[in-house]
Amino acid sequence: MAFESIPEFLKMGTHGIYVWSTYGISLIALVGLFVSTRVSNCKLRKQLKKRYQREQSR
């Protein structure tokens, strides 16, 4: 095993702060993209449903 303990693994020598902050920033970006896509999808579905109902009532 490359690391002797969990705390040593988390520190990764002196590079832990850079490695884990990169993972954190990437996770935040992916979650933001997922949420943004879900919100846009929901809005689009509502718009299409309203359009369909308007066209059916004609």
C-alpha positions in Angstrom: 0.0 0.0 0.0 1.3 3.5 -0.9 0.0 5.1 2.3 0.4 3.8 5.9 -2.9 5.3 7.3 -6.0 7.1 6.2 -4.9 10.5 7.5 -1.6 10.1 5.5 -3.7 9.2 2.5 -5.9 12.3 2.9 -2.8 14.6 3.3 -1.1 12.9 0.3 2.2 14.3 1.4 2.0 18.0 0.8 -0.4 17.8 -2.1 -3.6 16.8 -0.4 -5.1 20.3 -0.3 -4.7 20.6 -4.1 -6.0 17.2 -4.9 -9.1 17.3 -2.6 -10.0 20.9 -3.5 -9.9 19.9 -7.2 -12.2 17.0 -6.5 -14.5 19.3 -4.5 -14.7 21.9 -7.3 -15.3 19.2 -9.9 -18.1 17.8 -7.8 -19.7 21.2 -7.3 -19.6 21.9 -11.1 -21.1 18.5 -11.9 -23.9 18.9 -9.4 -24.6 22.5 -10.7 -24.8 21.2 -14.2 -27.1 18.4 -13.2 -29.4 20.8 -11.3 -29.4 23.3 -14.1 -30.3 20.7 -16.7 -33.1 19.3 -14.5 -34.6 22.8 -14.0 -34.3 23.6 -17.8 -35.9 20.3 -18.6 -38.8 20.9 -16.2 -39.4 24.4 -17.6 -39.4 23.1 -21.2 -41.8 20.3 -20.4 -44.2 22.9 -18.8 -44.0 25.1 -21.9 -44.6 22.2 -24.3 -47.6 21.0 -22.2 -49.1 24.5 -22.3 -48.6 24.7 -26.0 -50.1 21.3 -26.6 -53.2 22.2 -24.5 -53.6 25.5 -26.4 -53.5 23.7 -29.7 -55.9 21.1 -28.6 -58.5 23.7 -27.4 -58.7 25.3 -30.9 
